[in-house]
């Protein structure tokens, strides 16, 4: 009887443990050594906020084509910049000074820079202008088994899924590393992908680089799911099992 109880305890403990292959990242990373990195620029999407700066050899001539803050002073506060930025409409357009509505559909920020520059030049507005565009409300939402779930803003043009998870303090020990869920909306189409962080092959995926408004969901692993019911964790299991063993020993004396 005692042997049966001890065997049961061993099985309970082993079933609650995660193996090394479930925890380690990029276990075949050597296969990606010296591989080429393909950087991608995301297309501008509705509700993006753009900071657009137009410069010219004659600074005074470019003033009508630039937004200014209410105080007339260039602010470095991100929230103020967002309020003064160009909000992309659901029809994929922005209202630009003097030029009017400009389409952003299927354009990256670089392509929109070229579009505005061409319109300023061809329309005789400015001679050889310089146009700089930055997306200033890029964000990613990370939920589930991470240490700091939430929505995080970033200003870099390219960040990887590993960097995004770093913002959230990495996965907890209970995160399902072989099945990270990513949802993405591009030009009105929703895409869903499953990423396996235990294999370095995800570095070749189109989802390796995070795009603005991506959602990352880290589901609990099997160990967490098994202990998520009435018995909450391994410590509780061991306490109950120890109590049951003590009672059994007393009854069988």
C-alpha positions in Angstrom: 0.0 0.0 0.0 2.8 2.4 1.0 4.6 1.6 -2.3 1.6 2.4 -4.3 1.2 5.8 -2.6 4.9 6.6 -3.1 4.6 5.6 -6.8 1.6 7.9 -7.1 3.5 10.8 -5.5 6.4 10.3 -7.9 4.0 10.3 -10.9 2.3 13.5 -9.7 5.5 15.3 -9.2 6.9 14.2 -12.6 3.7 15.2 -14.4 3.9 18.7 -13.0 7.5 19.2 -14.2 8.4 20.8 -17.5 11.3 19.2 -19.5 14.3 21.2 -20.8 13.0 21.1 -24.4 9.9 22.9 -23.3 11.8 25.8 -21.7 15.0 26.6 -23.7 14.7 29.2 -26.5 16.1 28.5 -30.0 17.6 25.1 -29.3 18.8 24.8 -32.9 20.2 28.4 -33.1 23.4 27.2 -34.8 21.4 26.7 -38.0 20.7 30.4 -38.1 24.3 31.5 -37.6 25.4 34.1 -40.2 22.0 34.0 -41.9 20.9 37.2 -43.7 18.4 39.5 -42.0 15.7 41.0 -44.2 14.4 44.2 -42.7 10.9 45.2 -43.7 9.0 48.5 -43.6 5.3 48.2 -42.6 2.6 49.9 -44.7 0.9 52.8 -43.1 -2.4 51.8 -41.5 -5.6 53.6 -40.5 -5.2 55.3 -37.1 -1.5 55.6 -37.4 -0.1 59.0 -36.4 2.6 60.5 -38.5 5.1 63.2 -37.8 5.9 64.9 -41.1 8.6 67.5 -41.4 9.3 69.5 -44.6 12.5 71.4 -45.1 13.8 73.6 -47.9 16.9 75.6 -48.8 14.8 78.6 -47.9 13.4 77.7 -44.4 10.7 80.4 -44.6 9.2 78.9 -47.7 8.7 75.5 -46.0 6.7 77.0 -43.0 3.2 76.6 -44.6 3.9 72.9 -45.1 4.7 72.2 -41.4 2.5 71.9 -38.4 3.5 73.7 -35.3 2.5 73.3 -31.7 0.1 75.7 -30.0 3.0 77.6 -28.5 4.9 77.6 -31.8 7.8 75.7 -30.1 8.9 72.3 -31.3 8.0 69.9 -28.4 9.9 66.8 -27.6 7.0 65.3 -25.5 5.7 62.3 -27.4 2.0 62.8 -26.4 2.2 66.4 -27.7 3.8 65.3 -30.9 1.0 62.7 -31.3 -1.7 65.4 -30.8 0.0 67.6 -33.5 0.7 64.6 -35.8 -1.2 63.6 -38.9 -3.9 61.0 -38.1 -4.4 58.5 -40.9 -8.2 58.2 -41.6 -10.0 54.9 -42.1 -10.0 55.8 -45.8 -6.2 55.7 -45.7 -5.7 59.5 -46.2 -4.1 62.4 -44.4 -5.0 66.1 -44.7 -1.8 67.9 -45.6 -1.4 71.7 -45.5 -1.9 73.3 -48.9 -1.8 70.0 -50.8 -5.0 68.7 -49.3 -5.9 65.0 -49.0 -3.0 62.6 -49.7 -3.5 58.9 -50.0 -1.4 56.6 -47.7 -2.9 53.3 -49.1 -0.3 50.6 -49.6 2.6 53.0 -48.8 5.4 52.8 -46.3 6.7 56.0 -44.7 9.5 56.2 -47.2 7.1 55.9 -50.1 4.9 58.6 -48.6 8.0 60.8 -48.3 8.6 60.4 -52.0 4.9 61.1 -52.8 4.8 64.3 -50.8 8.2 65.5 -52.2 7.0 64.9 -55.8 3.8 66.8 -55.2 5.7 69.7 -53.7 8.1 69.8 -56.6 5.7 69.2 -59.5 3.2 71.7 -58.1 5.8 74.4 -57.9 5.5 74.8 -54.2 9.1 74.2 -53.2 12.4 73.5 -55.0 14.3 70.4 -54.0 12.5 69.9 -50.6 13.4 67.3 -48.0 10.5 65.3 -46.4 11.0 63.2 -43.3 8.2 61.0 -41.9 8.1 59.0 -38.6 5.4 56.8 -37.2 5.0 58.1 -33.6 2.3 55.8 -32.1 3.6 52.4 -32.9 2.6 49.9 -30.1 2.4 46.2 -29.4 0.1 44.4 -26.9 1.5 41.4 -25.0 -0.8 39.3 -22.9 -0.8 36.0 -21.1 2.1 34.2 -19.4 4.6 37.1 -19.3 5.9 38.9 -16.3 4.6 42.4 -17.3 1.6 42.1 -19.6 0.4 45.3 -21.3 0.6 47.6 -24.3 4.1 48.9 -25.1 5.0 51.8 -27.4 8.2 51.8 -29.5 9.8 54.3 -31.8 12.2 52.0 -33.7 11.3 51.1 -37.3 12.0 47.4 -36.7 11.8 45.4 -33.5 11.8 41.6 -33.2 9.4 39.4 -31.3 12.2 38.8 -28.8 12.6 42.5 -28.2 8.8 42.9 -27.7 8.7 40.0 -25.2 11.7 41.7 -23.5 9.5 44.8 -22.9 7.0 42.5 -21.1 9.8 41.1 -18.9 10.1 37.8 -20.7 7.9 34.7 -20.4 7.1 33.2 -17.1 8.3 29.6 -16.5 4.7 28.7 -17.3 4.6 30.2 -20.7 4.1 27.9 -23.7 7.3 28.7 -25.7 6.5 26.4 -28.6 3.2 28.1 -29.4 3.3 31.9 -29.2 0.2 33.4 -30.9 0.5 36.6 -32.9 -2.4 38.5 -34.5 -1.8 41.2 -37.1 -4.1 43.4 -39.2 -2.7 44.5 -42.6 -4.8 46.5 -45.1 -8.0 45.3 -43.5 -7.0 41.7 -43.4 -6.4 39.8 -40.1 -3.5 37.4 -40.0 -2.8 34.9 -37.2 0.4 33.0 -36.8 1.9 30.5 -34.3 5.6 31.0 -33.4 7.8 28.3 -31.8 10.5 30.0 -29.8 12.2 26.7 -29.0 13.3 26.5 -32.7 15.3 29.2 -34.4 13.3 28.8 -37.6 10.9 31.5 -36.5 13.6 34.0 -37.4 12.8 33.4 -41.1 9.1 34.1 -40.5 7.3 37.2 -41.6 6.3 37.6 -38.0 9.9 37.8 -36.7 9.7 41.5 -36.9 6.9 43.1 -35.0 4.6 45.5 -36.8 2.6 48.3 -35.2 -0.6 47.1 -33.5 0.5 43.5 -33.4 -0.9 41.4 -30.5 1.2 38.7 -28.9 -0.5 36.1 -26.7 1.5 33.7 -24.6 -0.7 30.8 -23.5 0.0 28.6 -20.4 2.0 25.4 -21.0 0.6 22.0 -20.1 2.1 22.0 -16.7 0.3 25.2 -15.8 -3.0 24.0 -17.3 -2.8 20.7 -15.3 -2.4 22.6 -12.0 -4.9 25.4 -12.8 -7.9 23.6 -11.3 -8.8 22.9 -7.7 -5.1 22.1 -7.0 -3.4 25.3 -7.8 0.3 24.4 -7.8 3.0 21.8 -7.1 3.4 23.0 -3.5 -0.3 22.3 -2.9 -0.1 18.9 -4.5 2.8 17.9 -2.3 1.1 19.2 0.8 -2.1 17.2 0.1 -0.1 14.2 -0.9 2.0 14.4 2.3 -1.1 14.7 4.4 -2.7 11.7 2.6 0.5 9.7 3.2 0.6 10.5 6.9 -3.1 9.5 7.3 -2.4 6.2 5.4 0.6 5.4 7.6 -1.4 6.0 10.8 -4.3 3.9 9.6 -2.1 0.9 8.5 -0.1 0.7 11.7 
